[in-house]
Amino acid sequence: MNKVVGFFKECAAELRKVVWPSRDDVVSSVKVVIVSTIFIAIILGVLDLLFTTGMRVVF
């Protein structure tokens, strides 16, 4: 039981050392992820359209 209590005490001590990001940092990171996801989705959609059109022309 002492090991379990010691484990949780060590976890709490490590969490106190963590430097948490500010709200502005998190918001800007989320914006980057959303914009890059939309950009990649558009690229993949265009490529899919091109390949589908190409296959219909060939076959």
PDBQT receptor file of N, H, CA, C and O in Angstrom, charges set to zero:
ATOM      1  N   MET A   1       0.824  -1.198   0.000  1.00  0.00    +0.000 N 
ATOM      2  CA  MET A   1       0.000   0.000   0.000  1.00  0.00    +0.000 C 
ATOM      3  C   MET A   1       0.867   1.259   0.000  1.00  0.00    +0.000 C 
ATOM      4  O   MET A   1       0.495   2.275  -0.587  1.00  0.00    +0.000 OA
ATOM      5  N   ASN A   2       2.024   1.185   0.662  1.00  0.00    +0.000 N 
ATOM      6  H   ASN A   2       2.326   0.359   1.138  1.00  0.00    +0.000 HD
ATOM      7  CA  ASN A   2       2.922   2.344   0.693  1.00  0.00    +0.000 C 
ATOM      8  C   ASN A   2       3.431   2.698  -0.698  1.00  0.00    +0.000 C 
ATOM      9  O   ASN A   2       3.639   3.870  -1.014  1.00  0.00    +0.000 OA
ATOM     10  N   LYS A   3       3.629   1.670  -1.529  1.00  0.00    +0.000 N 
ATOM     11  H   LYS A   3       3.459   0.718  -1.272  1.00  0.00    +0.000 HD
ATOM     12  CA  LYS A   3       4.111   1.918  -2.886  1.00  0.00    +0.000 C 
ATOM     13  C   LYS A   3       3.064   2.671  -3.709  1.00  0.00    +0.000 C 
ATOM     14  O   LYS A   3       3.399   3.542  -4.512  1.00  0.00    +0.000 OA
ATOM     15  N   VAL A   4       1.800   2.323  -3.500  1.00  0.00    +0.000 N 
ATOM     16  H   VAL A   4       1.528   1.615  -2.848  1.00  0.00    +0.000 HD
ATOM     17  CA  VAL A   4       0.726   2.977  -4.243  1.00  0.00    +0.000 C 
ATOM     18  C   VAL A   4       0.636   4.446  -3.828  1.00  0.00    +0.000 C 
ATOM     19  O   VAL A   4       0.526   5.325  -4.683  1.00  0.00    +0.000 OA
ATOM     20  N   VAL A   5       0.681   4.713  -2.540  1.00  0.00    +0.000 N 
ATOM     21  H   VAL A   5       0.770   3.999  -1.845  1.00  0.00    +0.000 HD
ATOM     22  CA  VAL A   5       0.624   6.082  -2.040  1.00  0.00    +0.000 C 
ATOM     23  C   VAL A   5       1.832   6.875  -2.538  1.00  0.00    +0.000 C 
ATOM     24  O   VAL A   5       1.700   8.025  -2.956  1.00  0.00    +0.000 OA
ATOM     25  N   GLY A   6       3.009   6.249  -2.490  1.00  0.00    +0.000 N 
ATOM     26  H   GLY A   6       3.116   5.314  -2.151  1.00  0.00    +0.000 HD
ATOM     27  CA  GLY A   6       4.226   6.901  -2.978  1.00  0.00    +0.000 C 
ATOM     28  C   GLY A   6       4.141   7.217  -4.467  1.00  0.00    +0.000 C 
ATOM     29  O   GLY A   6       4.602   8.265  -4.917  1.00  0.00    +0.000 OA
ATOM     30  N   PHE A   7       3.544   6.297  -5.226  1.00  0.00    +0.000 N 
ATOM     31  H   PHE A   7       3.169   5.446  -4.860  1.00  0.00    +0.000 HD
ATOM     32  CA  PHE A   7       3.383   6.511  -6.665  1.00  0.00    +0.000 C 
ATOM     33  C   PHE A   7       2.546   7.755  -6.933  1.00  0.00    +0.000 C 
ATOM     34  O   PHE A   7       2.921   8.596  -7.749  1.00  0.00    +0.000 OA
ATOM     35  N   PHE A   8       1.410   7.872  -6.245  1.00  0.00    +0.000 N 
ATOM     36  H   PHE A   8       1.105   7.189  -5.581  1.00  0.00    +0.000 HD
ATOM     37  CA  PHE A   8       0.541   9.024  -6.464  1.00  0.00    +0.000 C 
ATOM     38  C   PHE A   8       1.178  10.326  -5.987  1.00  0.00    +0.000 C 
ATOM     39  O   PHE A   8       0.946  11.378  -6.581  1.00  0.00    +0.000 OA
ATOM     40  N   LYS A   9       1.972  10.268  -4.931  1.00  0.00    +0.000 N 
ATOM     41  H   LYS A   9       2.161   9.413  -4.448  1.00  0.00    +0.000 HD
ATOM     42  CA  LYS A   9       2.680  11.463  -4.467  1.00  0.00    +0.000 C 
ATOM     43  C   LYS A   9       3.705  11.905  -5.510  1.00  0.00    +0.000 C 
ATOM     44  O   LYS A   9       3.846  13.097  -5.784  1.00  0.00    +0.000 OA
ATOM     45  N   GLU A  10       4.416  10.944  -6.084  1.00  0.00    +0.000 N 
ATOM     46  H   GLU A  10       4.302   9.976  -5.861  1.00  0.00    +0.000 HD
ATOM     47  CA  GLU A  10       5.392  11.267  -7.119  1.00  0.00    +0.000 C 
ATOM     48  C   GLU A  10       4.704  11.809  -8.373  1.00  0.00    +0.000 C 
ATOM     49  O   GLU A  10       5.224  12.718  -9.021  1.00  0.00    +0.000 OA
ATOM     50  N   CYS A  11       3.546  11.260  -8.715  1.00  0.00    +0.000 N 
ATOM     51  H   CYS A  11       3.124  10.521  -8.189  1.00  0.00    +0.000 HD
ATOM     52  CA  CYS A  11       2.796  11.769  -9.875  1.00  0.00    +0.000 C 
ATOM     53  C   CYS A  11       2.386  13.219  -9.652  1.00  0.00    +0.000 C 
ATOM     54  O   CYS A  11       2.519  14.053 -10.548  1.00  0.00    +0.000 OA
ATOM     55  N   ALA A  12       1.890  13.513  -8.463  1.00  0.00    +0.000 N 
ATOM     56  H   ALA A  12       1.782  12.836  -7.735  1.00  0.00    +0.000 HD
ATOM     57  CA  ALA A  12       1.486  14.888  -8.158  1.00  0.00    +0.000 C 
ATOM     58  C   ALA A  12       2.686  15.825  -8.201  1.00  0.00    +0.000 C 
ATOM     59  O   ALA A  12       2.575  16.954  -8.681  1.00  0.00    +0.000 OA
ATOM     60  N   ALA A  13       3.828  15.369  -7.705  1.00  0.00    +0.000 N 
ATOM     61  H   ALA A  13       3.918  14.452  -7.315  1.00  0.00    +0.000 HD
ATOM     62  CA  ALA A  13       5.034  16.202  -7.721  1.00  0.00    +0.000 C 
ATOM     63  C   ALA A  13       5.482  16.475  -9.156  1.00  0.00    +0.000 C 
ATOM     64  O   ALA A  13       5.903  17.590  -9.466  1.00  0.00    +0.000 OA
ATOM     65  N   GLU A  14       5.398  15.483 -10.028  1.00  0.00    +0.000 N 
ATOM     66  H   GLU A  14       5.056  14.578  -9.776  1.00  0.00    +0.000 HD
ATOM     67  CA  GLU A  14       5.797  15.679 -11.425  1.00  0.00    +0.000 C 
ATOM     68  C   GLU A  14       4.829  16.616 -12.146  1.00  0.00    +0.000 C 
ATOM     69  O   GLU A  14       5.247  17.431 -12.968  1.00  0.00    +0.000 OA
ATOM     70  N   LEU A  15       3.540  16.501 -11.837  1.00  0.00    +0.000 N 
ATOM     71  H   LEU A  15       3.200  15.839 -11.169  1.00  0.00    +0.000 HD
ATOM     72  CA  LEU A  15       2.564  17.376 -12.485  1.00  0.00    +0.000 C 
ATOM     73  C   LEU A  15       2.746  18.826 -12.070  1.00  0.00    +0.000 C 
ATOM     74  O   LEU A  15       2.398  19.726 -12.833  1.00  0.00    +0.000 OA
ATOM     75  N   ARG A  16       3.277  19.074 -10.891  1.00  0.00    +0.000 N 
ATOM     76  H   ARG A  16       3.560  18.342 -10.271  1.00  0.00    +0.000 HD
ATOM     77  CA  ARG A  16       3.548  20.448 -10.475  1.00  0.00    +0.000 C 
ATOM     78  C   ARG A  16       4.699  21.062 -11.281  1.00  0.00    +0.000 C 
ATOM     79  O   ARG A  16       4.796  22.284 -11.389  1.00  0.00    +0.000 OA
ATOM     80  N   LYS A  17       5.557  20.227 -11.837  1.00  0.00    +0.000 N 
ATOM     81  H   LYS A  17       5.478  19.234 -11.748  1.00  0.00    +0.000 HD
ATOM     82  CA  LYS A  17       6.699  20.703 -12.623  1.00  0.00    +0.000 C 
ATOM     83  C   LYS A  17       6.323  21.052 -14.064  1.00  0.00    +0.000 C 
ATOM     84  O   LYS A  17       7.074  21.741 -14.754  1.00  0.00    +0.000 OA
ATOM     85  N   VAL A  18       5.176  20.583 -14.511  1.00  0.00    +0.000 N 
ATOM     86  H   VAL A  18       4.566  20.023 -13.950  1.00  0.00    +0.000 HD
ATOM     87  CA  VAL A  18       4.771  20.760 -15.904  1.00  0.00    +0.000 C 
ATOM     88  C   VAL A  18       4.488  22.230 -16.174  1.00  0.00    +0.000 C 
ATOM     89  O   VAL A  18       3.842  22.914 -15.380  1.00  0.00    +0.000 OA
ATOM     90  N   VAL A  19       4.986  22.702 -17.315  1.00  0.00    +0.000 N 
ATOM     91  H   VAL A  19       5.511  22.147 -17.960  1.00  0.00    +0.000 HD
ATOM     92  CA  VAL A  19       4.691  24.067 -17.753  1.00  0.00    +0.000 C 
ATOM     93  C   VAL A  19       3.534  23.960 -18.745  1.00  0.00    +0.000 C 
ATOM     94  O   VAL A  19       3.718  23.534 -19.885  1.00  0.00    +0.000 OA
ATOM     95  N   TRP A  20       2.356  24.350 -18.302  1.00  0.00    +0.000 N 
ATOM     96  H   TRP A  20       2.206  24.697 -17.376  1.00  0.00    +0.000 HD
ATOM     97  CA  TRP A  20       1.172  24.229 -19.126  1.00  0.00    +0.000 C 
ATOM     98  C   TRP A  20       1.117  25.395 -20.117  1.00  0.00    +0.000 C 
ATOM     99  O   TRP A  20       1.488  26.515 -19.766  1.00  0.00    +0.000 OA
ATOM    100  N   PRO A  21       0.660  25.149 -21.351  1.00  0.00    +0.000 N 
ATOM    101  CA  PRO A  21       0.581  26.229 -22.340  1.00  0.00    +0.000 C 
ATOM    102  C   PRO A  21      -0.522  27.222 -21.966  1.00  0.00    +0.000 C 
ATOM    103  O   PRO A  21      -1.497  26.877 -21.298  1.00  0.00    +0.000 OA
ATOM    104  N   SER A  22      -0.341  28.442 -22.410  1.00  0.00    +0.000 N 
ATOM    105  H   SER A  22       0.450  28.722 -22.953  1.00  0.00    +0.000 HD
ATOM    106  CA  SER A  22      -1.362  29.462 -22.153  1.00  0.00    +0.000 C 
ATOM    107  C   SER A  22      -2.548  29.233 -23.093  1.00  0.00    +0.000 C 
ATOM    108  O   SER A  22      -2.466  28.462 -24.049  1.00  0.00    +0.000 OA
ATOM    109  N   ARG A  23      -3.635  29.912 -22.800  1.00  0.00    +0.000 N 
ATOM    110  H   ARG A  23      -3.702  30.539 -22.024  1.00  0.00    +0.000 HD
ATOM    111  CA  ARG A  23      -4.831  29.791 -23.634  1.00  0.00    +0.000 C 
ATOM    112  C   ARG A  23      -4.540  30.255 -25.058  1.00  0.00    +0.000 C 
ATOM    113  O   ARG A  23      -5.002  29.644 -26.021  1.00  0.00    +0.000 OA
ATOM    114  N   ASP A  24      -3.777  31.334 -25.189  1.00  0.00    +0.000 N 
ATOM    115  H   ASP A  24      -3.402  31.831 -24.406  1.00  0.00    +0.000 HD
ATOM    116  CA  ASP A  24      -3.441  31.848 -26.522  1.00  0.00    +0.000 C 
ATOM    117  C   ASP A  24      -2.626  30.839 -27.328  1.00  0.00    +0.000 C 
ATOM    118  O   ASP A  24      -2.838  30.685 -28.531  1.00  0.00    +0.000 OA
ATOM    119  N   ASP A  25      -1.692  30.151 -26.664  1.00  0.00    +0.000 N 
ATOM    120  H   ASP A  25      -1.520  30.276 -25.687  1.00  0.00    +0.000 HD
ATOM    121  CA  ASP A  25      -0.894  29.131 -27.345  1.00  0.00    +0.000 C 
ATOM    122  C   ASP A  25      -1.779  27.986 -27.840  1.00  0.00    +0.000 C 
ATOM    123  O   ASP A  25      -1.614  27.497 -28.958  1.00  0.00    +0.000 OA
ATOM    124  N   VAL A  26      -2.708  27.574 -27.000  1.00  0.00    +0.000 N 
ATOM    125  H   VAL A  26      -2.842  27.971 -26.093  1.00  0.00    +0.000 HD
ATOM    126  CA  VAL A  26      -3.594  26.467 -27.377  1.00  0.00    +0.000 C 
ATOM    127  C   VAL A  26      -4.495  26.876 -28.536  1.00  0.00    +0.000 C 
ATOM    128  O   VAL A  26      -4.687  26.105 -29.476  1.00  0.00    +0.000 OA
ATOM    129  N   VAL A  27      -5.044  28.078 -28.475  1.00  0.00    +0.000 N 
ATOM    130  H   VAL A  27      -4.888  28.704 -27.711  1.00  0.00    +0.000 HD
ATOM    131  CA  VAL A  27      -5.932  28.556 -29.540  1.00  0.00    +0.000 C 
ATOM    132  C   VAL A  27      -5.169  28.659 -30.860  1.00  0.00    +0.000 C 
ATOM    133  O   VAL A  27      -5.691  28.262 -31.902  1.00  0.00    +0.000 OA
ATOM    134  N   SER A  28      -3.960  29.179 -30.834  1.00  0.00    +0.000 N 
ATOM    135  H   SER A  28      -3.536  29.501 -29.987  1.00  0.00    +0.000 HD
ATOM    136  CA  SER A  28      -3.201  29.298 -32.075  1.00  0.00    +0.000 C 
ATOM    137  C   SER A  28      -2.821  27.922 -32.623  1.00  0.00    +0.000 C 
ATOM    138  O   SER A  28      -2.807  27.728 -33.839  1.00  0.00    +0.000 OA
ATOM    139  N   SER A  29      -2.519  26.981 -31.759  1.00  0.00    +0.000 N 
ATOM    140  H   SER A  29      -2.531  27.138 -30.771  1.00  0.00    +0.000 HD
ATOM    141  CA  SER A  29      -2.206  25.619 -32.220  1.00  0.00    +0.000 C 
ATOM    142  C   SER A  29      -3.430  24.953 -32.846  1.00  0.00    +0.000 C 
ATOM    143  O   SER A  29      -3.319  24.261 -33.858  1.00  0.00    +0.000 OA
ATOM    144  N   VAL A  30      -4.589  25.165 -32.240  1.00  0.00    +0.000 N 
ATOM    145  H   VAL A  30      -4.680  25.727 -31.418  1.00  0.00    +0.000 HD
ATOM    146  CA  VAL A  30      -5.823  24.595 -32.788  1.00  0.00    +0.000 C 
ATOM    147  C   VAL A  30      -6.119  25.197 -34.158  1.00  0.00    +0.000 C 
ATOM    148  O   VAL A  30      -6.543  24.484 -35.067  1.00  0.00    +0.000 OA
ATOM    149  N   LYS A  31      -5.900  26.495 -34.313  1.00  0.00    +0.000 N 
ATOM    150  H   LYS A  31      -5.556  27.074 -33.574  1.00  0.00    +0.000 HD
ATOM    151  CA  LYS A  31      -6.116  27.146 -35.612  1.00  0.00    +0.000 C 
ATOM    152  C   LYS A  31      -5.210  26.549 -36.676  1.00  0.00    +0.000 C 
ATOM    153  O   LYS A  31      -5.648  26.296 -37.799  1.00  0.00    +0.000 OA
ATOM    154  N   VAL A  32      -3.955  26.325 -36.328  1.00  0.00    +0.000 N 
ATOM    155  H   VAL A  32      -3.600  26.531 -35.417  1.00  0.00    +0.000 HD
ATOM    156  CA  VAL A  32      -3.008  25.743 -37.287  1.00  0.00    +0.000 C 
ATOM    157  C   VAL A  32      -3.463  24.344 -37.691  1.00  0.00    +0.000 C 
ATOM    158  O   VAL A  32      -3.410  23.991 -38.869  1.00  0.00    +0.000 OA
ATOM    159  N   VAL A  33      -3.903  23.556 -36.732  1.00  0.00    +0.000 N 
ATOM    160  H   VAL A  33      -3.946  23.843 -35.775  1.00  0.00    +0.000 HD
ATOM    161  CA  VAL A  33      -4.347  22.189 -37.029  1.00  0.00    +0.000 C 
ATOM    162  C   VAL A  33      -5.585  22.207 -37.921  1.00  0.00    +0.000 C 
ATOM    163  O   VAL A  33      -5.668  21.438 -38.879  1.00  0.00    +0.000 OA
ATOM    164  N   ILE A  34      -6.541  23.070 -37.618  1.00  0.00    +0.000 N 
ATOM    165  H   ILE A  34      -6.474  23.695 -36.840  1.00  0.00    +0.000 HD
ATOM    166  CA  ILE A  34      -7.769  23.128 -38.415  1.00  0.00    +0.000 C 
ATOM    167  C   ILE A  34      -7.474  23.584 -39.834  1.00  0.00    +0.000 C 
ATOM    168  O   ILE A  34      -7.978  22.990 -40.787  1.00  0.00    +0.000 OA
ATOM    169  N   VAL A  35      -6.664  24.633 -39.995  1.00  0.00    +0.000 N 
ATOM    170  H   VAL A  35      -6.255  25.116 -39.221  1.00  0.00    +0.000 HD
ATOM    171  CA  VAL A  35      -6.343  25.144 -41.334  1.00  0.00    +0.000 C 
ATOM    172  C   VAL A  35      -5.562  24.101 -42.132  1.00  0.00    +0.000 C 
ATOM    173  O   VAL A  35      -5.842  23.884 -43.311  1.00  0.00    +0.000 OA
ATOM    174  N   SER A  36      -4.593  23.462 -41.500  1.00  0.00    +0.000 N 
ATOM    175  H   SER A  36      -4.365  23.638 -40.542  1.00  0.00    +0.000 HD
ATOM    176  CA  SER A  36      -3.812  22.459 -42.235  1.00  0.00    +0.000 C 
ATOM    177  C   SER A  36      -4.661  21.242 -42.591  1.00  0.00    +0.000 C 
ATOM    178  O   SER A  36      -4.459  20.644 -43.648  1.00  0.00    +0.000 OA
ATOM    179  N   THR A  37      -5.604  20.864 -41.734  1.00  0.00    +0.000 N 
ATOM    180  H   THR A  37      -5.769  21.350 -40.875  1.00  0.00    +0.000 HD
ATOM    181  CA  THR A  37      -6.492  19.744 -42.037  1.00  0.00    +0.000 C 
ATOM    182  C   THR A  37      -7.385  20.073 -43.229  1.00  0.00    +0.000 C 
ATOM    183  O   THR A  37      -7.570  19.238 -44.114  1.00  0.00    +0.000 OA
ATOM    184  N   ILE A  38      -7.936  21.277 -43.257  1.00  0.00    +0.000 N 
ATOM    185  H   ILE A  38      -7.786  21.956 -42.538  1.00  0.00    +0.000 HD
ATOM    186  CA  ILE A  38      -8.775  21.689 -44.381  1.00  0.00    +0.000 C 
ATOM    187  C   ILE A  38      -7.956  21.745 -45.666  1.00  0.00    +0.000 C 
ATOM    188  O   ILE A  38      -8.424  21.320 -46.722  1.00  0.00    +0.000 OA
ATOM    189  N   PHE A  39      -6.736  22.268 -45.576  1.00  0.00    +0.000 N 
ATOM    190  H   PHE A  39      -6.356  22.614 -44.718  1.00  0.00    +0.000 HD
ATOM    191  CA  PHE A  39      -5.860  22.357 -46.748  1.00  0.00    +0.000 C 
ATOM    192  C   PHE A  39      -5.556  20.967 -47.315  1.00  0.00    +0.000 C 
ATOM    193  O   PHE A  39      -5.661  20.759 -48.524  1.00  0.00    +0.000 OA
ATOM    194  N   ILE A  40      -5.188  20.036 -46.473  1.00  0.00    +0.000 N 
ATOM    195  H   ILE A  40      -5.102  20.205 -45.491  1.00  0.00    +0.000 HD
ATOM    196  CA  ILE A  40      -4.889  18.675 -46.930  1.00  0.00    +0.000 C 
ATOM    197  C   ILE A  40      -6.144  18.005 -47.488  1.00  0.00    +0.000 C 
ATOM    198  O   ILE A  40      -6.063  17.275 -48.476  1.00  0.00    +0.000 OA
ATOM    199  N   ALA A  41      -7.308  18.245 -46.864  1.00  0.00    +0.000 N 
ATOM    200  H   ALA A  41      -7.373  18.838 -46.062  1.00  0.00    +0.000 HD
ATOM    201  CA  ALA A  41      -8.557  17.666 -47.369  1.00  0.00    +0.000 C 
ATOM    202  C   ALA A  41      -8.868  18.179 -48.769  1.00  0.00    +0.000 C 
ATOM    203  O   ALA A  41      -9.310  17.418 -49.629  1.00  0.00    +0.000 OA
ATOM    204  N   ILE A  42      -8.638  19.460 -48.994  1.00  0.00    +0.000 N 
ATOM    205  H   ILE A  42      -8.278  20.078 -48.295  1.00  0.00    +0.000 HD
ATOM    206  CA  ILE A  42      -8.874  20.025 -50.327  1.00  0.00    +0.000 C 
ATOM    207  C   ILE A  42      -7.925  19.403 -51.347  1.00  0.00    +0.000 C 
ATOM    208  O   ILE A  42      -8.342  19.042 -52.448  1.00  0.00    +0.000 OA
ATOM    209  N   ILE A  43      -6.657  19.279 -50.985  1.00  0.00    +0.000 N 
ATOM    210  H   ILE A  43      -6.318  19.571 -50.090  1.00  0.00    +0.000 HD
ATOM    211  CA  ILE A  43      -5.678  18.665 -51.901  1.00  0.00    +0.000 C 
ATOM    212  C   ILE A  43      -6.081  17.231 -52.231  1.00  0.00    +0.000 C 
ATOM    213  O   ILE A  43      -6.057  16.833 -53.395  1.00  0.00    +0.000 OA
ATOM    214  N   LEU A  44      -6.448  16.460 -51.224  1.00  0.00    +0.000 N 
ATOM    215  H   LEU A  44      -6.468  16.783 -50.278  1.00  0.00    +0.000 HD
ATOM    216  CA  LEU A  44      -6.844  15.064 -51.459  1.00  0.00    +0.000 C 
ATOM    217  C   LEU A  44      -8.130  14.978 -52.289  1.00  0.00    +0.000 C 
ATOM    218  O   LEU A  44      -8.274  14.085 -53.124  1.00  0.00    +0.000 OA
ATOM    219  N   GLY A  45      -9.056  15.904 -52.057  1.00  0.00    +0.000 N 
ATOM    220  H   GLY A  45      -8.939  16.629 -51.379  1.00  0.00    +0.000 HD
ATOM    221  CA  GLY A  45     -10.282  15.918 -52.858  1.00  0.00    +0.000 C 
ATOM    222  C   GLY A  45     -10.011  16.207 -54.311  1.00  0.00    +0.000 C 
ATOM    223  O   GLY A  45     -10.594  15.574 -55.190  1.00  0.00    +0.000 OA
ATOM    224  N   VAL A  46      -9.127  17.162 -54.580  1.00  0.00    +0.000 N 
ATOM    225  H   VAL A  46      -8.653  17.676 -53.865  1.00  0.00    +0.000 HD
ATOM    226  CA  VAL A  46      -8.770  17.490 -55.965  1.00  0.00    +0.000 C 
ATOM    227  C   VAL A  46      -8.058  16.308 -56.619  1.00  0.00    +0.000 C 
ATOM    228  O   VAL A  46      -8.345  15.963 -57.765  1.00  0.00    +0.000 OA
ATOM    229  N   LEU A  47      -7.139  15.695 -55.897  1.00  0.00    +0.000 N 
ATOM    230  H   LEU A  47      -6.905  15.976 -54.966  1.00  0.00    +0.000 HD
ATOM    231  CA  LEU A  47      -6.441  14.529 -56.458  1.00  0.00    +0.000 C 
ATOM    232  C   LEU A  47      -7.416  13.391 -56.748  1.00  0.00    +0.000 C 
ATOM    233  O   LEU A  47      -7.311  12.735 -57.784  1.00  0.00    +0.000 OA
ATOM    234  N   ASP A  48      -8.353  13.155 -55.851  1.00  0.00    +0.000 N 
ATOM    235  H   ASP A  48      -8.438  13.687 -55.009  1.00  0.00    +0.000 HD
ATOM    236  CA  ASP A  48      -9.352  12.114 -56.068  1.00  0.00    +0.000 C 
ATOM    237  C   ASP A  48     -10.186  12.417 -57.302  1.00  0.00    +0.000 C 
ATOM    238  O   ASP A  48     -10.462  11.525 -58.105  1.00  0.00    +0.000 OA
ATOM    239  N   LEU A  49     -10.586  13.666 -57.454  1.00  0.00    +0.000 N 
ATOM    240  H   LEU A  49     -10.362  14.391 -56.802  1.00  0.00    +0.000 HD
ATOM    241  CA  LEU A  49     -11.357  14.064 -58.633  1.00  0.00    +0.000 C 
ATOM    242  C   LEU A  49     -10.556  13.845 -59.915  1.00  0.00    +0.000 C 
ATOM    243  O   LEU A  49     -11.082  13.335 -60.905  1.00  0.00    +0.000 OA
ATOM    244  N   LEU A  50      -9.285  14.232 -59.888  1.00  0.00    +0.000 N 
ATOM    245  H   LEU A  50      -8.858  14.646 -59.084  1.00  0.00    +0.000 HD
ATOM    246  CA  LEU A  50      -8.438  14.049 -61.075  1.00  0.00    +0.000 C 
ATOM    247  C   LEU A  50      -8.250  12.575 -61.419  1.00  0.00    +0.000 C 
ATOM    248  O   LEU A  50      -8.356  12.188 -62.583  1.00  0.00    +0.000 OA
ATOM    249  N   PHE A  51      -7.972  11.762 -60.419  1.00  0.00    +0.000 N 
ATOM    250  H   PHE A  51      -7.886  12.077 -59.473  1.00  0.00    +0.000 HD
ATOM    251  CA  PHE A  51      -7.763  10.330 -60.684  1.00  0.00    +0.000 C 
ATOM    252  C   PHE A  51      -9.053   9.674 -61.145  1.00  0.00    +0.000 C 
ATOM    253  O   PHE A  51      -9.024   8.822 -62.033  1.00  0.00    +0.000 OA
ATOM    254  N   THR A  52     -10.190  10.052 -60.560  1.00  0.00    +0.000 N 
ATOM    255  H   THR A  52     -10.214  10.745 -59.839  1.00  0.00    +0.000 HD
ATOM    256  CA  THR A  52     -11.472   9.479 -60.979  1.00  0.00    +0.000 C 
ATOM    257  C   THR A  52     -11.789   9.866 -62.422  1.00  0.00    +0.000 C 
ATOM    258  O   THR A  52     -12.219   9.033 -63.220  1.00  0.00    +0.000 OA
ATOM    259  N   THR A  53     -11.573  11.123 -62.738  1.00  0.00    +0.000 N 
ATOM    260  H   THR A  53     -11.223  11.799 -62.089  1.00  0.00    +0.000 HD
ATOM    261  CA  THR A  53     -11.792  11.582 -64.121  1.00  0.00    +0.000 C 
ATOM    262  C   THR A  53     -10.843  10.887 -65.076  1.00  0.00    +0.000 C 
ATOM    263  O   THR A  53     -11.250  10.495 -66.170  1.00  0.00    +0.000 OA
ATOM    264  N   GLY A  54      -9.609  10.729 -64.695  1.00  0.00    +0.000 N 
ATOM    265  H   GLY A  54      -9.279  11.048 -63.806  1.00  0.00    +0.000 HD
ATOM    266  CA  GLY A  54      -8.634  10.043 -65.534  1.00  0.00    +0.000 C 
ATOM    267  C   GLY A  54      -9.004   8.587 -65.776  1.00  0.00    +0.000 C 
ATOM    268  O   GLY A  54      -8.852   8.077 -66.886  1.00  0.00    +0.000 OA
ATOM    269  N   MET A  55      -9.488   7.924 -64.740  1.00  0.00    +0.000 N 
ATOM    270  H   MET A  55      -9.611   8.339 -63.839  1.00  0.00    +0.000 HD
ATOM    271  CA  MET A  55      -9.891   6.516 -64.910  1.00  0.00    +0.000 C 
ATOM    272  C   MET A  55     -11.120   6.390 -65.802  1.00  0.00    +0.000 C 
ATOM    273  O   MET A  55     -11.237   5.438 -66.573  1.00  0.00    +0.000 OA
ATOM    274  N   ARG A  56     -12.034   7.349 -65.699  1.00  0.00    +0.000 N 
ATOM    275  H   ARG A  56     -11.939   8.123 -65.073  1.00  0.00    +0.000 HD
ATOM    276  CA  ARG A  56     -13.225   7.298 -66.564  1.00  0.00    +0.000 C 
ATOM    277  C   ARG A  56     -12.841   7.534 -68.021  1.00  0.00    +0.000 C 
ATOM    278  O   ARG A  56     -13.449   6.955 -68.922  1.00  0.00    +0.000 OA
ATOM    279  N   VAL A  57     -11.842   8.375 -68.261  1.00  0.00    +0.000 N 
ATOM    280  H   VAL A  57     -11.348   8.845 -67.529  1.00  0.00    +0.000 HD
ATOM    281  CA  VAL A  57     -11.387   8.623 -69.631  1.00  0.00    +0.000 C 
ATOM    282  C   VAL A  57     -10.698   7.382 -70.192  1.00  0.00    +0.000 C 
ATOM    283  O   VAL A  57     -10.909   7.015 -71.347  1.00  0.00    +0.000 OA
ATOM    284  N   VAL A  58      -9.871   6.739 -69.365  1.00  0.00    +0.000 N 
ATOM    285  H   VAL A  58      -9.699   7.037 -68.426  1.00  0.00    +0.000 HD
ATOM    286  CA  VAL A  58      -9.119   5.574 -69.831  1.00  0.00    +0.000 C 
ATOM    287  C   VAL A  58     -10.054   4.374 -70.030  1.00  0.00    +0.000 C 
ATOM    288  O   VAL A  58      -9.944   3.662 -71.029  1.00  0.00    +0.000 OA
ATOM    289  N   PHE A  59     -10.957   4.155 -69.098  1.00  0.00    +0.000 N 
ATOM    290  H   PHE A  59     -11.047   4.733 -68.287  1.00  0.00    +0.000 HD
ATOM    291  CA  PHE A  59     -11.823   2.978 -69.178  1.00  0.00    +0.000 C 
ATOM    292  C   PHE A  59     -13.179   3.411 -69.633  1.00  0.00    +0.000 C 
ATOM    293  O   PHE A  59     -14.077   2.580 -69.773  1.00  0.00    +0.000 OA
TER     294      PHE A  59
